[in-house]
């Protein structure tokens, strides 16, 4: 069934502590001394750029950067901040900043402005602020505030609870059109788990829900969720009940089409669907990045030189043109938060690999389609 829907879709679509600070739709300038660079003048300019947080050589404070897939146009966007999602299509980024001796604040920045707006609507409500993610349309931000509570903030005017059972060690994900938020839930320490999709304008409305009997495999890094560019298909990985395998789930959230790809032996986590929906890239328990074609089930190891005794690769994502896969390499003896190396490989010419930056947390992209 999935293959039929896939062919049809392809045919018709070319397609953290007590204070919350929002500076939305404005450049942070002067107040914190941020330097902000233009993310691009048009919707598709630099559409394949990769955005990431990194600590420079001999530096101590992380900044936010962008770079092209070929390694050119490396630029600093924010001098002090940690990124947890790619920018929205209207060039907004949301990030965390730690103020020494004070609080962790969450900021949203847009380029080409010179004002600062401080929103106190949601002040003093939460003792913990983690993992802010902005929706691709720039209208919503999700934040994890601890104790299983994941909230959605809309237009800086209200916050609504998406769930009180958020699965720590996973990451939520907005659909490219901004209408939905997907996340993992868990009941207690031993499962079961659920994949849930809710409407961003009203999280009480559940669009998709699926339960699994067991927890996720213990893994390095967070479990991630990916969407197809048309916001129809959801891609994520779960443990195969009663076996040592993993299953990559590709489900249509508003239909009957689904596909389950059983990944035996190497296991799978952090899957990402290619823009043309014909392939899925994932990180494996053997430390490598693999691609599996959906129709014929063939595998390709994109990082076959990996020495799994000392290193592992995580968080693979396709560039928007589907030609490149970027990921973060970590070393097993490096416990530093910014100990990763951002790398990129050409799907069609796997020997074309490049280091984009060292001292990286992980990389993100802008979702240019909705």
FIKOL-859160 format. One record per residue (C-alpha): residue in three letters; residue number from 0; z, x, y. Coordinates in steps of 0.2 Angstrom, whole numbers, always signed. Each point is the difference from the previous one (the first is absolute). Layout:
N
pt aa->ALA, i->NUM, z->Z, x->X, y->Y $
...
***
This chain:
370
pt aa->UNK, i->0, z->+0, x->+0, y->+0 $
pt aa->UNK, i->1, z->+4, x->+14, y->+12 $
pt aa->UNK, i->2, z->-16, x->+8, y->-2 $
pt aa->UNK, i->3, z->-9, x->-16, y->+4 $
pt aa->UNK, i->4, z->+10, x->-3, y->+16 $
pt aa->UNK, i->5, z->-2, x->+18, y->+4 $
pt aa->UNK, i->6, z->-19, x->-1, y->-1 $
pt aa->UNK, i->7, z->+1, x->-16, y->+11 $
pt aa->UNK, i->8, z->+11, x->+8, y->+13 $
pt aa->UNK, i->9, z->-11, x->+15, y->+1 $
pt aa->UNK, i->10, z->-15, x->-11, y->+2 $
pt aa->UNK, i->11, z->+7, x->-11, y->+14 $
pt aa->UNK, i->12, z->+10, x->+13, y->+10 $
pt aa->UNK, i->13, z->-5, x->+17, y->+7 $
pt aa->UNK, i->14, z->+13, x->+1, y->+4 $
pt aa->UNK, i->15, z->+176, x->+45, y->+35 $
pt aa->UNK, i->16, z->+18, x->-4, y->+11 $
pt aa->UNK, i->17, z->+7, x->-13, y->+13 $
pt aa->UNK, i->18, z->-13, x->-1, y->+13 $
pt aa->UNK, i->19, z->-18, x->-5, y->-1 $
pt aa->UNK, i->20, z->-12, x->+6, y->+13 $
pt aa->UNK, i->21, z->-17, x->-6, y->+1 $
pt aa->UNK, i->22, z->-13, x->+7, y->+12 $
pt aa->UNK, i->23, z->-15, x->-11, y->-5 $
pt aa->UNK, i->24, z->-17, x->+0, y->+8 $
pt aa->UNK, i->25, z->+6, x->+14, y->+11 $
pt aa->UNK, i->26, z->-1, x->+19, y->+0 $
pt aa->UNK, i->27, z->+17, x->+8, y->-2 $
pt aa->UNK, i->28, z->+0, x->+13, y->+15 $
pt aa->UNK, i->29, z->+14, x->+8, y->+9 $
pt aa->UNK, i->30, z->+14, x->-10, y->-8 $
pt aa->UNK, i->31, z->-1, x->+11, y->-15 $
pt aa->UNK, i->32, z->-13, x->+12, y->+6 $
pt aa->UNK, i->33, z->-13, x->-5, y->-14 $
pt aa->UNK, i->34, z->-17, x->+6, y->+1 $
pt aa->UNK, i->35, z->-12, x->-13, y->-6 $
pt aa->UNK, i->36, z->-18, x->+3, y->-4 $
pt aa->UNK, i->37, z->-14, x->-13, y->-1 $
pt aa->UNK, i->38, z->-3, x->-6, y->-18 $
pt aa->UNK, i->39, z->-18, x->-5, y->+4 $
pt aa->UNK, i->40, z->-9, x->-11, y->+13 $
pt aa->UNK, i->41, z->-8, x->-12, y->-13 $
pt aa->UNK, i->42, z->+3, x->-9, y->-16 $
pt aa->UNK, i->43, z->-10, x->+11, y->-11 $
pt aa->UNK, i->44, z->+2, x->+17, y->+9 $
pt aa->UNK, i->45, z->+9, x->+13, y->-11 $
pt aa->UNK, i->46, z->+2, x->-14, y->-13 $
pt aa->UNK, i->47, z->+3, x->+13, y->-14 $
pt aa->UNK, i->48, z->+13, x->+9, y->+10 $
pt aa->UNK, i->49, z->+17, x->+4, y->-9 $
pt aa->UNK, i->50, z->+17, x->-2, y->+8 $
pt aa->UNK, i->51, z->+15, x->+9, y->-5 $
pt aa->UNK, i->52, z->+17, x->+6, y->+5 $
pt aa->UNK, i->53, z->+3, x->+19, y->-2 $
pt aa->UNK, i->54, z->+12, x->+14, y->+6 $
pt aa->UNK, i->55, z->-10, x->+15, y->+7 $
pt aa->UNK, i->56, z->+3, x->+18, y->-5 $
pt aa->UNK, i->57, z->+18, x->+5, y->+6 $
pt aa->UNK, i->58, z->+2, x->-17, y->+7 $
pt aa->UNK, i->59, z->+15, x->-12, y->-3 $
pt aa->UNK, i->60, z->-6, x->-17, y->+7 $
pt aa->UNK, i->61, z->-14, x->-9, y->-8 $
pt aa->UNK, i->62, z->-15, x->-6, y->+10 $
pt aa->UNK, i->63, z->-14, x->-12, y->-4 $
pt aa->UNK, i->64, z->-18, x->+6, y->-2 $
pt aa->UNK, i->65, z->-17, x->-6, y->-4 $
pt aa->UNK, i->66, z->-14, x->+10, y->-8 $
pt aa->UNK, i->67, z->-18, x->-3, y->-6 $
pt aa->UNK, i->68, z->-4, x->+1, y->-18 $
pt aa->UNK, i->69, z->-10, x->+16, y->+3 $
pt aa->UNK, i->70, z->+16, x->+8, y->+8 $
pt aa->UNK, i->71, z->-7, x->-1, y->+17 $
pt aa->UNK, i->72, z->+7, x->-9, y->+15 $
pt aa->UNK, i->73, z->+18, x->+4, y->-4 $
pt aa->UNK, i->74, z->+11, x->-7, y->+14 $
pt aa->UNK, i->75, z->+18, x->-4, y->+3 $
pt aa->UNK, i->76, z->+3, x->-18, y->+5 $
pt aa->UNK, i->77, z->+19, x->-1, y->+1 $
pt aa->UNK, i->78, z->+11, x->+16, y->+3 $
pt aa->UNK, i->79, z->+16, x->-8, y->-9 $
pt aa->UNK, i->80, z->-2, x->-14, y->-13 $
pt aa->UNK, i->81, z->-2, x->-4, y->-18 $
pt aa->UNK, i->82, z->-14, x->-11, y->-6 $
pt aa->UNK, i->83, z->+1, x->-13, y->-14 $
pt aa->UNK, i->84, z->-17, x->-9, y->+2 $
pt aa->UNK, i->85, z->-17, x->+3, y->+7 $
pt aa->UNK, i->86, z->-5, x->-7, y->+17 $
pt aa->UNK, i->87, z->-5, x->-17, y->+4 $
pt aa->UNK, i->88, z->-18, x->-4, y->+4 $
pt aa->UNK, i->89, z->+5, x->-2, y->+19 $
pt aa->UNK, i->90, z->+7, x->+18, y->-1 $
pt aa->UNK, i->91, z->+18, x->-3, y->-1 $
pt aa->UNK, i->92, z->+12, x->+10, y->-11 $
pt aa->UNK, i->93, z->+18, x->-3, y->-5 $
pt aa->UNK, i->94, z->+12, x->+14, y->-4 $
pt aa->UNK, i->95, z->+18, x->+5, y->-1 $
pt aa->UNK, i->96, z->+8, x->+13, y->+12 $
pt aa->UNK, i->97, z->+18, x->+7, y->-3 $
pt aa->UNK, i->98, z->+9, x->+3, y->+16 $
pt aa->UNK, i->99, z->+13, x->+13, y->-3 $
pt aa->UNK, i->100, z->+18, x->-6, y->+3 $
pt aa->UNK, i->101, z->-7, x->-18, y->+2 $
pt aa->UNK, i->102, z->-10, x->-11, y->-11 $
pt aa->UNK, i->103, z->-16, x->-1, y->-9 $
pt aa->UNK, i->104, z->-12, x->-11, y->+10 $
pt aa->UNK, i->105, z->-16, x->-8, y->-5 $
pt aa->UNK, i->106, z->-15, x->+2, y->+13 $
pt aa->UNK, i->107, z->-17, x->-7, y->+1 $
pt aa->UNK, i->108, z->-13, x->+9, y->+10 $
pt aa->UNK, i->109, z->-17, x->-5, y->+6 $
pt aa->UNK, i->110, z->-11, x->+13, y->+9 $
pt aa->UNK, i->111, z->-8, x->-2, y->+18 $
pt aa->UNK, i->112, z->+15, x->-7, y->+9 $
pt aa->UNK, i->113, z->+14, x->+7, y->+11 $
pt aa->UNK, i->114, z->+14, x->-12, y->-2 $
pt aa->UNK, i->115, z->+16, x->-2, y->-11 $
pt aa->UNK, i->116, z->+7, x->-16, y->-6 $
pt aa->UNK, i->117, z->+17, x->-1, y->-8 $
pt aa->UNK, i->118, z->+2, x->-16, y->-11 $
pt aa->UNK, i->119, z->+19, x->-4, y->-3 $
pt aa->UNK, i->120, z->-4, x->-16, y->-9 $
pt aa->UNK, i->121, z->+6, x->+6, y->-17 $
pt aa->UNK, i->122, z->+12, x->+13, y->+6 $
pt aa->UNK, i->123, z->+16, x->+4, y->-9 $
pt aa->UNK, i->124, z->-4, x->-10, y->-15 $
pt aa->UNK, i->125, z->-3, x->+13, y->-13 $
pt aa->UNK, i->126, z->+10, x->+16, y->-5 $
pt aa->UNK, i->127, z->-15, x->+7, y->-9 $
pt aa->UNK, i->128, z->-18, x->+1, y->+4 $
pt aa->UNK, i->129, z->-13, x->+7, y->-12 $
pt aa->UNK, i->130, z->-18, x->+0, y->-4 $
pt aa->UNK, i->131, z->-8, x->-9, y->+15 $
pt aa->UNK, i->132, z->-18, x->-6, y->-5 $
pt aa->UNK, i->133, z->-12, x->-8, y->+13 $
pt aa->UNK, i->134, z->-13, x->-13, y->-6 $
pt aa->UNK, i->135, z->-18, x->+5, y->+2 $
pt aa->UNK, i->136, z->-3, x->-13, y->+14 $
pt aa->UNK, i->137, z->+15, x->+7, y->+10 $
pt aa->UNK, i->138, z->+10, x->-17, y->+0 $
pt aa->UNK, i->139, z->+14, x->+3, y->-12 $
pt aa->UNK, i->140, z->+12, x->+14, y->-5 $
pt aa->UNK, i->141, z->+10, x->+0, y->-16 $
pt aa->UNK, i->142, z->+16, x->+10, y->-1 $
pt aa->UNK, i->143, z->+12, x->+3, y->-14 $
pt aa->UNK, i->144, z->+18, x->-2, y->+6 $
pt aa->UNK, i->145, z->+10, x->+3, y->-16 $
pt aa->UNK, i->146, z->+9, x->-10, y->-13 $
pt aa->UNK, i->147, z->-17, x->-7, y->-7 $
pt aa->UNK, i->148, z->-5, x->-7, y->+17 $
pt aa->UNK, i->149, z->-18, x->+2, y->+6 $
pt aa->UNK, i->150, z->-4, x->-9, y->+16 $
pt aa->UNK, i->151, z->-16, x->-4, y->+10 $
pt aa->UNK, i->152, z->+0, x->+2, y->+19 $
pt aa->UNK, i->153, z->-14, x->-10, y->+9 $
pt aa->UNK, i->154, z->-5, x->+3, y->+18 $
pt aa->UNK, i->155, z->+17, x->+8, y->+4 $
pt aa->UNK, i->156, z->+7, x->-17, y->+1 $
pt aa->UNK, i->157, z->+8, x->-5, y->-16 $
pt aa->UNK, i->158, z->+5, x->+8, y->-17 $
pt aa->UNK, i->159, z->-1, x->-10, y->-17 $
pt aa->UNK, i->160, z->+5, x->+6, y->-17 $
pt aa->UNK, i->161, z->-14, x->+3, y->-12 $
pt aa->UNK, i->162, z->+13, x->+3, y->-14 $
pt aa->UNK, i->163, z->+18, x->+4, y->-4 $
pt aa->UNK, i->164, z->-5, x->+8, y->-17 $
pt aa->UNK, i->165, z->-12, x->+14, y->+6 $
pt aa->UNK, i->166, z->-2, x->+14, y->-13 $
pt aa->UNK, i->167, z->+6, x->+16, y->+7 $
pt aa->UNK, i->168, z->-12, x->+15, y->-4 $
pt aa->UNK, i->169, z->-15, x->-11, y->+3 $
pt aa->UNK, i->170, z->-10, x->-3, y->+16 $
pt aa->UNK, i->171, z->-6, x->-17, y->+7 $
pt aa->UNK, i->172, z->-18, x->-2, y->+5 $
pt aa->UNK, i->173, z->-9, x->-12, y->+13 $
pt aa->UNK, i->174, z->-17, x->-7, y->-5 $
pt aa->UNK, i->175, z->-14, x->+7, y->+11 $
pt aa->UNK, i->176, z->-2, x->-17, y->+9 $
pt aa->UNK, i->177, z->+19, x->+0, y->+4 $
pt aa->UNK, i->178, z->+3, x->-17, y->-7 $
pt aa->UNK, i->179, z->+10, x->+6, y->-15 $
pt aa->UNK, i->180, z->+14, x->+12, y->-5 $
pt aa->UNK, i->181, z->+1, x->+6, y->-18 $
pt aa->UNK, i->182, z->+16, x->+8, y->-7 $
pt aa->UNK, i->183, z->+10, x->+4, y->-16 $
pt aa->UNK, i->184, z->+16, x->-10, y->-4 $
pt aa->UNK, i->185, z->+13, x->+3, y->-13 $
pt aa->UNK, i->186, z->+14, x->-9, y->-8 $
pt aa->UNK, i->187, z->+15, x->+12, y->-1 $
pt aa->UNK, i->188, z->-1, x->+18, y->-8 $
pt aa->UNK, i->189, z->-9, x->-4, y->-16 $
pt aa->UNK, i->190, z->-14, x->-12, y->+5 $
pt aa->UNK, i->191, z->-10, x->-10, y->-1 $
pt aa->UNK, i->192, z->-11, x->+4, y->+14 $
pt aa->UNK, i->193, z->-12, x->-11, y->+10 $
pt aa->UNK, i->194, z->-16, x->+3, y->+11 $
pt aa->UNK, i->195, z->+0, x->-13, y->+14 $
pt aa->UNK, i->196, z->-11, x->-3, y->+14 $
pt aa->UNK, i->197, z->+6, x->-11, y->+15 $
pt aa->UNK, i->198, z->-8, x->-6, y->+16 $
pt aa->UNK, i->199, z->+4, x->+11, y->+15 $
pt aa->UNK, i->200, z->+1, x->-15, y->+12 $
pt aa->UNK, i->201, z->+12, x->-9, y->-12 $
pt aa->UNK, i->202, z->+8, x->+11, y->-14 $
pt aa->UNK, i->203, z->+7, x->-16, y->-8 $
pt aa->UNK, i->204, z->-18, x->-4, y->-6 $
pt aa->UNK, i->205, z->-4, x->+10, y->-16 $
pt aa->UNK, i->206, z->-18, x->+4, y->-3 $
pt aa->UNK, i->207, z->+1, x->+9, y->-16 $
pt aa->UNK, i->208, z->+14, x->+4, y->-12 $
pt aa->UNK, i->209, z->+0, x->+9, y->-17 $
pt aa->UNK, i->210, z->+15, x->+5, y->-10 $
pt aa->UNK, i->211, z->+2, x->+15, y->-13 $
pt aa->UNK, i->212, z->+14, x->+2, y->-12 $
pt aa->UNK, i->213, z->+4, x->+19, y->+4 $
pt aa->UNK, i->214, z->+3, x->+11, y->+14 $
pt aa->UNK, i->215, z->-13, x->+13, y->+6 $
pt aa->UNK, i->216, z->+0, x->+16, y->-9 $
pt aa->UNK, i->217, z->+11, x->+13, y->+9 $
pt aa->UNK, i->218, z->-11, x->+10, y->+11 $
pt aa->UNK, i->219, z->-1, x->+13, y->+14 $
pt aa->UNK, i->220, z->-5, x->-9, y->+16 $
pt aa->UNK, i->221, z->-1, x->-18, y->+4 $
pt aa->UNK, i->222, z->-10, x->-14, y->-9 $
pt aa->UNK, i->223, z->-14, x->-6, y->+11 $
pt aa->UNK, i->224, z->-11, x->-15, y->+2 $
pt aa->UNK, i->225, z->-18, x->+0, y->+5 $
pt aa->UNK, i->226, z->-12, x->-14, y->+6 $
pt aa->UNK, i->227, z->-19, x->-2, y->-1 $
pt aa->UNK, i->228, z->-8, x->+1, y->+18 $
pt aa->UNK, i->229, z->-3, x->-19, y->-1 $
pt aa->UNK, i->230, z->+18, x->-4, y->-3 $
pt aa->UNK, i->231, z->-4, x->-9, y->-16 $
pt aa->UNK, i->232, z->+6, x->+12, y->-14 $
pt aa->UNK, i->233, z->+17, x->+8, y->-2 $
pt aa->UNK, i->234, z->+1, x->+17, y->-10 $
pt aa->UNK, i->235, z->+17, x->+7, y->-6 $
pt aa->UNK, i->236, z->+7, x->+8, y->-16 $
pt aa->UNK, i->237, z->+14, x->-6, y->-12 $
pt aa->UNK, i->238, z->+7, x->+6, y->-17 $
pt aa->UNK, i->239, z->-8, x->-7, y->-15 $
pt aa->UNK, i->240, z->+13, x->-10, y->-9 $
pt aa->UNK, i->241, z->+5, x->+8, y->-17 $
pt aa->UNK, i->242, z->-10, x->+16, y->+2 $
pt aa->UNK, i->243, z->-1, x->+16, y->+10 $
pt aa->UNK, i->244, z->-15, x->-5, y->+9 $
pt aa->UNK, i->245, z->-3, x->-6, y->+18 $
pt aa->UNK, i->246, z->-11, x->-15, y->+5 $
pt aa->UNK, i->247, z->-10, x->+0, y->+16 $
pt aa->UNK, i->248, z->-1, x->-18, y->+6 $
pt aa->UNK, i->249, z->-15, x->-6, y->+10 $
pt aa->UNK, i->250, z->+3, x->-18, y->+4 $
pt aa->UNK, i->251, z->-8, x->-13, y->+12 $
pt aa->UNK, i->252, z->+14, x->-8, y->+9 $
pt aa->UNK, i->253, z->-9, x->-16, y->+4 $
pt aa->UNK, i->254, z->-10, x->-2, y->-16 $
pt aa->UNK, i->255, z->+0, x->+2, y->-19 $
pt aa->UNK, i->256, z->-8, x->+17, y->-1 $
pt aa->UNK, i->257, z->+11, x->+14, y->-6 $
pt aa->UNK, i->258, z->-3, x->+17, y->-9 $
pt aa->UNK, i->259, z->+13, x->+10, y->-9 $
pt aa->UNK, i->260, z->-4, x->+19, y->-3 $
pt aa->UNK, i->261, z->+11, x->+7, y->-13 $
pt aa->UNK, i->262, z->+3, x->+19, y->+3 $
pt aa->UNK, i->263, z->+7, x->+8, y->-15 $
pt aa->UNK, i->264, z->+6, x->+18, y->-2 $
pt aa->UNK, i->265, z->-1, x->+6, y->+18 $
pt aa->UNK, i->266, z->+7, x->-16, y->+8 $
pt aa->UNK, i->267, z->-4, x->-7, y->+17 $
pt aa->UNK, i->268, z->+9, x->-3, y->+17 $
pt aa->UNK, i->269, z->-6, x->-2, y->+18 $
pt aa->UNK, i->270, z->-17, x->-8, y->-4 $
pt aa->UNK, i->271, z->-13, x->-2, y->+14 $
pt aa->UNK, i->272, z->-16, x->-11, y->-2 $
pt aa->UNK, i->273, z->-16, x->+8, y->+6 $
pt aa->UNK, i->274, z->-9, x->-9, y->+14 $
pt aa->UNK, i->275, z->-14, x->-6, y->-11 $
pt aa->UNK, i->276, z->+13, x->-6, y->-13 $
pt aa->UNK, i->277, z->-8, x->+9, y->-14 $
pt aa->UNK, i->278, z->+13, x->+14, y->-2 $
pt aa->UNK, i->279, z->+19, x->+3, y->+1 $
pt aa->UNK, i->280, z->+8, x->+16, y->+4 $
pt aa->UNK, i->281, z->+18, x->+3, y->-5 $
pt aa->UNK, i->282, z->+14, x->+14, y->-2 $
pt aa->UNK, i->283, z->+5, x->+3, y->-18 $
pt aa->UNK, i->284, z->+16, x->+6, y->-8 $
pt aa->UNK, i->285, z->-9, x->+16, y->-5 $
pt aa->UNK, i->286, z->-1, x->+5, y->+19 $
pt aa->UNK, i->287, z->-18, x->-3, y->+2 $
pt aa->UNK, i->288, z->-11, x->-12, y->+10 $
pt aa->UNK, i->289, z->-12, x->-10, y->-11 $
pt aa->UNK, i->290, z->-14, x->-13, y->+3 $
pt aa->UNK, i->291, z->-4, x->-13, y->-12 $
pt aa->UNK, i->292, z->-16, x->-11, y->+1 $
pt aa->UNK, i->293, z->+4, x->-18, y->-3 $
pt aa->UNK, i->294, z->-15, x->-6, y->-9 $
pt aa->UNK, i->295, z->-2, x->+14, y->-13 $
pt aa->UNK, i->296, z->+18, x->+7, y->+0 $
pt aa->UNK, i->297, z->-6, x->+18, y->+2 $
pt aa->UNK, i->298, z->+13, x->+13, y->+8 $
pt aa->UNK, i->299, z->-3, x->+14, y->+12 $
pt aa->UNK, i->300, z->+14, x->+13, y->+3 $
pt aa->UNK, i->301, z->-1, x->+4, y->+19 $
pt aa->UNK, i->302, z->+13, x->+14, y->+0 $
pt aa->UNK, i->303, z->-2, x->+8, y->-17 $
pt aa->UNK, i->304, z->+6, x->+17, y->+7 $
pt aa->UNK, i->305, z->+17, x->-7, y->+2 $
pt aa->UNK, i->306, z->+14, x->+10, y->-8 $
pt aa->UNK, i->307, z->+12, x->-14, y->-5 $
pt aa->UNK, i->308, z->+14, x->+12, y->-3 $
pt aa->UNK, i->309, z->+2, x->+4, y->+19 $
pt aa->UNK, i->310, z->-10, x->-14, y->+9 $
pt aa->UNK, i->311, z->-5, x->-18, y->+0 $
pt aa->UNK, i->312, z->-12, x->-11, y->+11 $
pt aa->UNK, i->313, z->+5, x->-17, y->+7 $
pt aa->UNK, i->314, z->-6, x->-14, y->+11 $
pt aa->UNK, i->315, z->-19, x->+1, y->-2 $
pt aa->UNK, i->316, z->-10, x->-11, y->+12 $
pt aa->UNK, i->317, z->-19, x->-2, y->+2 $
pt aa->UNK, i->318, z->-8, x->+3, y->+17 $
pt aa->UNK, i->319, z->-8, x->-16, y->+7 $
pt aa->UNK, i->320, z->-17, x->+6, y->-5 $
pt aa->UNK, i->321, z->+5, x->+3, y->-18 $
pt aa->UNK, i->322, z->-6, x->+18, y->+0 $
pt aa->UNK, i->323, z->+16, x->+9, y->+0 $
pt aa->UNK, i->324, z->+18, x->-2, y->-7 $
pt aa->UNK, i->325, z->+14, x->+8, y->+9 $
pt aa->UNK, i->326, z->+17, x->+3, y->-8 $
pt aa->UNK, i->327, z->+16, x->+10, y->+3 $
pt aa->UNK, i->328, z->+5, x->+15, y->-12 $
pt aa->UNK, i->329, z->+19, x->+3, y->-2 $
pt aa->UNK, i->330, z->+8, x->+15, y->-8 $
pt aa->UNK, i->331, z->+14, x->-4, y->-13 $
pt aa->UNK, i->332, z->+12, x->+14, y->+7 $
pt aa->UNK, i->333, z->-2, x->-7, y->+18 $
pt aa->UNK, i->334, z->+13, x->-12, y->+5 $
pt aa->UNK, i->335, z->-5, x->-1, y->+18 $
pt aa->UNK, i->336, z->-6, x->-17, y->+7 $
pt aa->UNK, i->337, z->-15, x->+8, y->+8 $
pt aa->UNK, i->338, z->-5, x->+11, y->-14 $
pt aa->UNK, i->339, z->-16, x->-8, y->-5 $
pt aa->UNK, i->340, z->-18, x->+7, y->+3 $
pt aa->UNK, i->341, z->-13, x->-13, y->+5 $
pt aa->UNK, i->342, z->-16, x->+3, y->-10 $
pt aa->UNK, i->343, z->-17, x->-9, y->-1 $
pt aa->UNK, i->344, z->-13, x->+0, y->-14 $
pt aa->UNK, i->345, z->-18, x->-6, y->+0 $
pt aa->UNK, i->346, z->-2, x->-14, y->-13 $
pt aa->UNK, i->347, z->-18, x->+5, y->-4 $
pt aa->UNK, i->348, z->+3, x->+19, y->+1 $
pt aa->UNK, i->349, z->+18, x->+2, y->-7 $
pt aa->UNK, i->350, z->-1, x->+19, y->+3 $
pt aa->UNK, i->351, z->-1, x->-4, y->+18 $
pt aa->UNK, i->352, z->+19, x->+1, y->+4 $
pt aa->UNK, i->353, z->+8, x->+4, y->+16 $
pt aa->UNK, i->354, z->+18, x->+2, y->+8 $
pt aa->UNK, i->355, z->+2, x->-10, y->+15 $
pt aa->UNK, i->356, z->+18, x->+4, y->+5 $
pt aa->UNK, i->357, z->+16, x->+7, y->-7 $
pt aa->UNK, i->358, z->+18, x->-6, y->+3 $
pt aa->UNK, i->359, z->-6, x->-18, y->-2 $
pt aa->UNK, i->360, z->+10, x->-15, y->-6 $
pt aa->UNK, i->361, z->-16, x->-10, y->-5 $
pt aa->UNK, i->362, z->-16, x->-7, y->+7 $
pt aa->UNK, i->363, z->-7, x->-17, y->+5 $
pt aa->UNK, i->364, z->-16, x->-8, y->+6 $
pt aa->UNK, i->365, z->-5, x->-13, y->+12 $
pt aa->UNK, i->366, z->-6, x->-16, y->-8 $
pt aa->UNK, i->367, z->-16, x->-4, y->+10 $
pt aa->UNK, i->368, z->-5, x->-16, y->-9 $
pt aa->UNK, i->369, z->+8, x->-17, y->-1 $
***
